[in-house]
Amino acid sequence: MSNAELIGQDPGWIIALKGLIIFATCVVLTIMSVWGERKIVARMQQRIGPNRVGKFGLLQALVDGIKLALKEDLIPKAADRIVFVLAPIISTTTCFMAFAVIPLTGEVNFFGRKTAMQLTDLSVGVLYVLAIASVGVYGIVLAGWSSGSTYPLLGGLRSSAQVISYEVAMGLSLVAVFIYSGSMSTSEIVAAQQQWWYAVILFPSFAIYSISMVGETNRAPFDLAEAEGELVGGFHTEYSSLKFALFFLSEYVNIIAVSALATTLFLGGYHAFPGLGFTEQWLGGWFTLIWFFIKVLMFFFIFVWLRGTLPRLRYDQFMKFGWKVLIPFSLAWIMVVSTLRVMSQQEAPRVLIVAFIFSMVLLYLAVTTLVDREKAKVIKAAKVTNSIEPDFPVPTIENSRVEQING
């Protein structure tokens, strides 16, 4: 039986219990993610990290949450009180709603009933996740607007522009997945990856989605909505106590949500790694849940790795990369994938398919060569031969002439 058929037979109490388990799992994962991030970054920077509260510092995030709850809850005088309170609630609830269509396991025995750890299986499940992510951005935008302060407003505006830019690229990266799977249902996309993961056969889509999800979650090096060096704290500058804790919770739940979606669409979902398919029947099918969270934690480690190694981009570089690199490349890739899919369905000769792929590679190399030559010409034209070179390092400013330094 498919996941949709199994879920359709669930009584109300099982659905409610599933929702409670998923909510509790997300909260626990958030607490462990905060601890894990601080530990991993500490190791990268040759520090110890949390080691005081609980064994190995495991209770540090829980104590931080209690500390935030006991802090004074301040609302600025110039703030719109209703919107100011609603903004963190919107950001948090939308993150949890994304898990409704994520299949965590295959068929399992749940209190004597055959079901799957998935709340619902929509025919447009992926579009539902993208729509919920778009609504979640309203929390950040409204938080910046309602604070009645300049820096939060700039952070909210940055976030709106950032999400519009990178959600377009993220949506385009998923079109190839829809073409190959023939469905927008998350469970059917997982079932279509039993032989080959889409991260392999659709690697450009996987790479574009991976970059876009970092920009979508406002994480380093794309955390420009809360750049502390420029905007104090960004959109949540004026927030304190539990409202700030809700933004903190939503950030980490959102990381887990986009990682779970990436696992579902590109890494085979709850299926085991190649060659280990026999483990999927262990524990009555519940071992697939372990495989699912192993893949999610792999993505989480990449998030932490990026934060610990890469500096924050300039805002103009960030927007340029989204509109001038990711989106055009995504459109070109969709055309290539569509052509290959039609050729394979019409049983075109293998020689013709290979020739098409080879021609696309040559075209890509030709375009990149021309772009590199144009960049070299711009750099050469920007240099002034008569200028006096200073004896100290000066950062290069793109597309501008080097000004002569006197004195």
C-alpha positions in Angstrom: 0.0 0.0 0.0 1.1 3.6 -0.7 1.6 6.1 2.0 -1.5 8.0 0.9 -3.6 4.8 1.3 -2.1 4.1 4.7 -2.6 7.6 6.0 -6.2 7.7 4.7 -7.1 4.9 7.1 -5.8 6.7 10.2 -8.3 7.5 13.0 -8.3 11.0 14.5 -6.4 9.9 17.7 -3.5 8.6 15.6 -3.3 11.8 13.6 -3.2 13.9 16.8 -0.6 11.6 18.3 1.6 11.9 15.2 1.3 15.6 15.3 2.4 15.7 18.9 5.3 13.4 18.3 6.5 15.5 15.3 6.2 18.7 17.4 8.1 17.2 20.3 10.8 15.9 18.0 11.3 19.3 16.4 11.7 21.0 19.8 14.1 18.4 21.0 16.1 18.6 17.8 16.3 22.4 18.2 17.7 22.0 21.7 20.3 19.4 20.5 21.0 21.5 17.3 22.0 24.6 19.4 24.3 22.4 21.5 25.7 20.6 18.5 26.3 23.8 16.6 28.2 25.4 19.5 30.2 22.2 20.0 31.1 21.8 16.3 32.1 25.5 15.8 34.1 25.3 19.1 36.1 22.3 17.7 36.7 24.2 14.4 38.0 27.2 16.4 40.0 25.0 18.8 37.8 25.8 21.8 35.9 23.5 24.2 32.3 24.8 23.8 29.5 24.2 26.3 30.7 21.9 29.1 29.2 23.2 32.3 25.4 22.5 32.4 24.7 18.8 32.3 26.8 16.0 31.0 29.0 17.4 28.1 27.0 20.6 28.4 23.9 18.9 26.9 21.5 21.0 29.0 23.0 24.4 27.9 20.3 25.2 25.3 17.5 24.2 27.7 18.9 26.5 30.4 19.3 29.3 27.8 15.6 28.9 27.0 14.6 29.1 30.6 16.8 32.2 31.0 15.1 33.9 28.1 11.7 33.1 29.5 12.6 34.8 32.8 13.9 38.0 31.2 11.8 41.2 31.1 9.5 41.3 28.1 9.9 44.8 26.5 7.8 46.4 23.8 9.0 49.7 22.3 6.7 52.7 22.7 6.7 53.3 18.9 5.9 49.7 18.0 2.6 48.4 16.7 1.8 46.1 19.6 -0.5 43.6 17.9 1.8 43.0 14.9 4.8 43.1 17.1 3.4 40.1 19.1 2.1 38.2 16.1 5.3 38.3 14.1 7.3 35.7 16.1 4.2 33.5 16.3 3.8 33.5 12.5 7.5 32.6 12.0 7.4 29.7 14.4 4.0 28.1 13.4 4.8 28.1 9.7 8.1 26.2 10.4 6.2 23.4 12.2 3.5 23.2 9.5 6.0 22.3 6.8 6.5 18.8 8.5 2.9 17.9 7.7 3.8 16.4 4.3 7.3 15.1 5.0 7.4 11.3 5.0 9.6 10.2 7.9 9.2 6.4 7.5 7.7 3.8 5.2 5.0 1.4 6.4 5.3 0.8 10.2 3.2 -0.6 13.0 2.0 2.3 15.1 0.0 1.1 18.2 -1.2 -2.0 16.4 -2.2 -0.1 13.1 -0.4 -0.1 9.8 0.5 3.5 8.9 3.4 5.8 7.9 4.9 8.6 10.0 3.4 11.3 7.8 0.5 13.5 8.7 -0.9 14.0 5.2 0.0 13.2 1.6 -1.0 16.0 -0.7 -0.8 15.7 -4.5 1.0 19.1 -4.4 2.9 18.5 -1.2 6.1 20.2 -2.3 4.2 23.3 -3.4 2.5 23.3 0.0 6.0 23.5 1.7 7.1 26.3 -0.6 3.9 28.2 0.2 4.3 27.8 3.9 7.9 28.9 3.7 6.7 32.1 1.9 4.2 32.8 4.6 6.9 32.4 7.2 8.8 35.3 5.8 5.9 37.6 6.7 6.9 37.0 10.3 10.4 38.5 9.7 9.1 41.4 7.5 6.3 42.3 10.0 8.8 42.1 12.9 11.0 44.6 11.3 8.1 46.9 10.3 6.3 46.8 13.6 9.3 47.6 15.8 9.2 51.3 15.0 13.0 51.4 14.6 15.3 51.9 11.6 17.6 48.9 11.9 14.8 46.3 12.3 13.0 47.9 9.3 16.1 47.5 7.1 16.5 43.9 8.3 12.9 43.2 7.3 13.3 44.8 3.9 16.5 42.8 3.3 14.7 39.6 4.3 11.8 40.2 1.9 14.2 40.9 -1.0 16.4 37.9 -0.1 13.6 35.4 0.1 12.0 36.6 -3.1 15.3 36.2 -4.9 16.2 32.8 -3.5 12.8 31.3 -3.4 12.6 31.7 -7.2 15.8 29.8 -7.6 14.7 27.2 -5.1 11.4 26.7 -6.9 13.1 26.4 -10.3 15.6 23.8 -8.9 12.6 21.6 -8.0 11.1 21.6 -11.5 13.6 18.9 -12.7 12.5 16.7 -9.8 8.9 17.1 -10.8 9.7 16.2 -14.4 11.6 13.0 -13.5 9.2 11.8 -10.8 6.0 12.8 -12.6 4.5 14.0 -9.3 4.6 16.8 -6.7 3.7 14.4 -3.9 6.5 13.9 -1.4 5.8 10.2 -0.9 5.8 9.5 -4.6 9.0 11.4 -5.1 10.6 9.2 -2.4 9.3 6.1 -4.1 10.7 7.2 -7.4 14.2 7.2 -6.0 14.5 3.6 -5.1 17.1 2.9 -7.7 18.9 6.3 -8.1 18.8 9.3 -5.9 18.0 12.6 -7.6 21.1 14.1 -6.0 23.1 12.0 -8.4 21.1 12.2 -11.7 19.9 15.8 -11.1 23.0 17.1 -9.3 22.8 20.7 -10.7 19.3 20.9 -9.2 20.6 19.5 -5.9 23.4 22.1 -5.8 21.1 25.0 -6.6 18.6 23.9 -3.9 21.4 23.5 -1.3 22.6 27.0 -1.9 19.1 28.5 -2.0 18.1 26.8 1.3 21.0 28.5 3.1 19.7 31.9 1.7 16.1 30.9 2.6 16.9 30.3 6.2 19.0 33.5 6.7 22.0 31.5 7.8 25.7 32.5 7.4 27.1 33.5 4.9 23.7 34.7 3.8 22.4 36.1 7.2 22.1 39.6 5.9 18.7 40.2 7.5 20.3 40.1 11.0 23.9 41.3 10.2 25.1 42.4 13.6 28.0 44.4 12.1 25.5 46.5 10.1 22.1 46.4 11.7 22.8 45.7 15.4 20.5 42.6 15.4 18.5 43.1 12.3 14.8 42.4 12.3 14.8 41.1 16.0 16.8 44.0 17.5 13.9 45.2 19.6 12.7 41.7 20.7 13.4 40.1 24.1 12.3 37.3 26.4 10.0 34.7 24.9 9.4 36.6 21.6 13.1 36.5 20.9 13.1 32.8 21.9 10.4 32.1 19.3 12.5 33.6 16.6 15.5 31.6 17.8 13.3 28.4 17.7 11.9 29.2 14.3 15.4 29.6 12.8 16.5 26.1 13.9 13.2 24.4 13.1 13.4 26.0 9.6 16.9 24.6 9.2 15.6 21.1 10.0 12.5 21.6 7.7 14.5 22.6 4.6 17.0 19.8 5.4 14.2 17.3 5.7 12.8 18.5 2.3 16.2 18.2 0.7 16.5 14.7 2.1 13.0 13.8 0.7 13.5 15.3 -2.7 17.2 14.4 -3.4 18.5 11.8 -1.0 15.8 9.1 -1.2 14.0 10.2 1.9 13.7 7.5 4.5 15.4 4.9 2.3 18.7 3.5 3.4 22.0 4.2 1.7 22.8 2.1 -1.4 23.7 -1.4 -0.5 22.0 -1.2 2.9 18.4 -1.7 1.8 18.0 -4.8 4.0 18.2 -2.6 7.1 14.9 -0.9 6.2 13.0 -3.9 7.6 14.7 -3.7 11.0 12.6 -2.8 14.0 9.4 -3.4 12.0 10.3 -0.6 9.5 11.1 2.0 12.2 14.8 1.8 11.3 14.0 4.0 8.2 13.4 6.8 10.7 17.1 6.6 11.8 18.2 6.7 8.1 16.0 9.8 7.6 17.5 11.7 10.5 21.1 10.7 9.6 20.6 12.5 6.3 19.0 15.5 7.9 21.9 15.8 10.4 24.3 15.6 7.4 22.7 18.8 6.0 22.7 20.4 9.5 26.4 19.8 9.7 26.9 21.6 6.4 24.9 24.5 7.8 27.3 24.7 10.8 30.4 24.2 8.6 29.4 27.1 6.5 28.9 29.3 9.5 32.2 28.4 11.0 34.3 28.9 7.8 32.7 31.5 5.4 32.5 35.3 6.0 29.3 37.1 5.4 28.7 38.3 1.8 28.1 41.9 0.8 24.4 42.5 0.1 25.0 43.5 -3.5 27.1 40.3 -4.1 24.4 38.2 -2.5 21.6 39.6 -4.7 23.8 39.5 -7.8 24.5 35.8 -7.2 20.8 35.0 -6.9 19.5 36.9 -9.9 22.5 36.7 -12.3 23.8 33.2 -11.5 21.3 30.9 -9.9 18.1 31.8 -11.7 19.6 31.9 -15.3 21.4 28.6 -14.7 18.2 27.0 -13.3 16.2 28.0 -16.4 18.9 26.6 -18.7 19.1 23.4 -16.7 15.3 23.0 -16.9 15.5 23.2 -20.7 18.2 20.5 -20.8 16.4 18.2 -18.4 13.1 18.6 -20.3 14.8 17.7 -23.6 16.5 14.7 -22.1 13.3 13.5 -20.5 11.4 13.7 -23.8 14.2 12.0 -25.7 14.3 9.1 -23.2 10.5 8.7 -23.2 10.4 8.6 -27.0 13.3 6.0 -27.0 15.7 8.1 -28.9 19.0 6.5 -30.0 21.6 6.5 -27.3 24.0 8.2 -29.8 21.6 11.1 -30.2 21.3 11.5 -26.4 25.1 11.5 -25.9 25.6 14.0 -28.8 23.0 16.3 -27.1 24.8 16.1 -23.7 28.2 16.7 -25.4 26.9 19.7 -27.3 25.4 21.2 -24.0 28.8 20.8 -22.3 30.6 22.5 -25.2 28.0 25.3 -25.1 28.6 25.8 -21.4 32.3 25.9 -21.8 32.0 28.5 -24.6 29.7 30.7 -22.5 31.9 30.6 -19.4 35.0 31.4 -21.6 33.3 34.4 -23.0 32.2 35.6 -19.6 35.7 35.2 -18.2 37.1 37.2 -21.1 34.7 40.0 -20.5 35.6 40.1 -16.8 39.3 40.3 -17.7 38.6 43.2 -20.1 36.6 45.1 -17.4 39.4 44.5 -14.8 42.0 45.7 -17.3 40.0 48.8 -18.2 39.5 49.7 -14.5 43.3 50.0 -13.9 45.0 53.3 -14.1 48.6 53.1 -15.2 49.6 56.5 -13.9 48.4 55.9 -10.3 50.9 55.6 -7.5 50.6 52.2 -5.8 50.3 52.5 -2.0 52.6 50.5 0.2 49.7 49.1 2.2 47.0 46.6 1.1 43.9 48.2 -0.5 40.7 46.2 -1.2 39.7 45.9 -4.8 36.4 47.6 -5.7 34.6 45.9 -8.5 33.9 47.8 -11.8 35.5 51.1 -10.6 38.7 53.0 -11.5 41.5 52.9 -8.9 41.8 56.4 -7.5 45.2 58.0 -7.2 46.2 58.4 -3.5 48.0 61.7 -2.7 50.0 62.2 0.5 
